[in-house]
């Protein structure tokens, strides 16, 4: 499978980790800021949630992402 840069990225393609993870019977997604968000009852629910999160971040001021970084998983 070919891996390409995302829109706006330049240079070599960075390693990408899976965004979705399952803990016990619940699903979570990880943000670029290193925060796991959930729980969701199913992976499709988590996929909807990550889309809504991306829409929120895109519409927010940059300081919102800075606030999220404060809650990065240790």
N, C-alpha and C positions, 0 to 999 in steps of 0.2 A: 504494500500500500504506500503510495507516494504521500509525503508529508510536505506541506507548503506553509510559507509564512502567512500569518493573518493579515488582514487589511491594515496598512500603516506600519507593519513591521519590516525591518531591513536586516540584512546580514543572515548568518546561519540560523536555522530553525532551532529554537530552544527545546530541551526535553520537556514534554508535557505529561503530567500525571493525570490519572483519571479524576474527574471532578466528583464522581458519585461514590459513596461508600455506605456500607450497611453495618450497623452496630446492633447487636441483638436482632430484633425483628423490624427495626426501623431504618429508614433511609435518610441520608444527609447529603449535602453538597458542600464542597470546599470553595471558598472565594480566593481570588488572587492575593488577598490580604492575609490569608492563612486562617480564616475563621470557618469552622464547620457549622452550617446552618441546618436546622431540622428540629425535631424529627418529623418525618413524613411517613405515612402508612405504606407507600409503595414508591418504586423508582419513578414511574410516570408522574406521580404527584411531586416528587423532588425535581423532575425535569421542568414541570410547569413553574415551580418555585424559583428555580435558577433563572428562568426567562424573565420572570417578574422582577427578580433582584437586579438583573442586568439592565432592564428598562429603568428601574429606580436609580441605579448608579449613573447611568447615562444622562438622566434628567437632573441629577443633583449637582451641587457645587463641589469643587474638588475637596473642600474641607471634610465632606462626609466620608470619603475614602480614608482620609487621615484619621478620623475618629475610629473607623473600623480597625485600622492597623493597631490601635491601642489595645484591642481585644484579641490580638493574634494568639493562636494556640501556643502554649509554652512548649 
